[in-house]
């Protein structure tokens, strides 16, 4: 297996209300692939390499034998999205909060890196972060 092979990623998240989730993420600027959308699921396009499958909870259960995490009391993970600037971080989080998301943590400023986070309508934890590209050592 090639070590540096580029791969696509499909994150699957359980949601309670597909229509509300699509409306929420549309306000954040995301689009959806109609080829993978029906009344049980949709494919949110993050980039050409990253997608989030939003699956109604009853459909999500078809893919796992485990219980679905209650995101009102437990964290299942933190899903980080990159931004092109600090201002874009702030704009995206403020838009999420205005669209019904909730505050997850205060902004964190590390100088070369800045991030802020929110919970979506189903309690999934999203962090929006910017990193100064000159700080990345290659």
N, C-alpha and C positions, 0 to 999 in steps of 0.2 A: 504494500500500500504506500503510495506517495505521501511523504510527510507534509508537503506544502500544497497538497491538492485543494483547490477551491471547492467548497460544498455549499449547497443550499441548506437552510434550516427551516423547519416547520414546527413552530411551537403550538401545542394544542391546549386551549384553555376552556374550562367549563364556564358557561354563562347561564344566567337565569332567563333573560329576555333578549332574544336575537335582535329584534327591531330597535330596542333602546340602545343596545351595544353598538349597532351599526351607526345609529344617529350620533352617539357619543364620539366614536372614533372618526367619523366623517368630519365633525367639528374640529378635530385635531389635525385634519388634513390628509387622512389616509383614504385610500380607495380599496375596492374589493373586486375580486375576480368572479364575474358572474358564472363562469364555467364550473366553479366549485362552491356555488351558493344555492341553497334551497331553504325550506322552512326549518331545518334542523341545524344548519351550519353555514358559515361563510369563510372565505379566505381573504384575510386582510393583508394587503401588500405593504410591506415595510420597505423593501428594496428588491432589486432583481435577484438577490441571494437570500432574503429573509421574509418569511410569511408567518402570520399568526392565524391559526384555525380557531375560530370562535364557535364552539360546539354547545348547543343547548344541553343542559346537564343530563337529561334522560338519554340523549344520544352519546354524550361523552362516556357514560357508564358502559356502553357497548365495547369500549376499547381498554378497559381496565377491570381487574378483579378487586382493586382496593377502593376504599371509601373516598369520596371527593372531599378535599380539604375545605373546612368551613373557614373561609377567608375573613369572616367577621372576628375570629379569635386566633387564627393561626396564619403564619406566613408560609406559602408554598414555594416562594422564590422571589427574587427581585429581577424584573425584566428591564434592562438598561437600553436606552435609545440614545444615539449620538445626536448632537446638534452642532451647527456651524459656528455658533457664537454664544457668549453668555446671554446676550439679549434674546436669542432664540430659545434658550433654556427657560428663561423667565416667561416668555410669551407662550410657550407650549404648556407649561404648568398652570399658568393663570387661565388659559383657555380651558384646560381640563377641569379646573376648579369651578369655573363659570358654567361648564356643561354638566355639572352634577357630580364630578369626582370629589374626593375628599383629601385633605392635607395628610401627607404621610410623614414628612420630616422637613425641618427648616433647610434652607439652602446651605451647602457646604462649599466653602471657598478655600482651595488649597494652593492658590496662586496660579500654577500651571494647569489646574483642573478645577472645574466648577460644576456642581450638580444640585438638583432639587428633585423632589419626588412627590408622587400623588398615588392615591388608590383609585382605580376605575370603578364603575358602577357595581361590579361584582366583587370588589375588594382585592383585586390583583394589584400588586405593588409595582409601579413603573418609576424608574429613575431616568431623568433626562440629564445628560452630561455633555460638557464641552471640555476638550483637552487641547492645549496649545500644541500645534503640530511640531513646533521647533523643540519642544521638550521631549519628544520621542526619540530615543537613541536607537539607531539601526545597527 
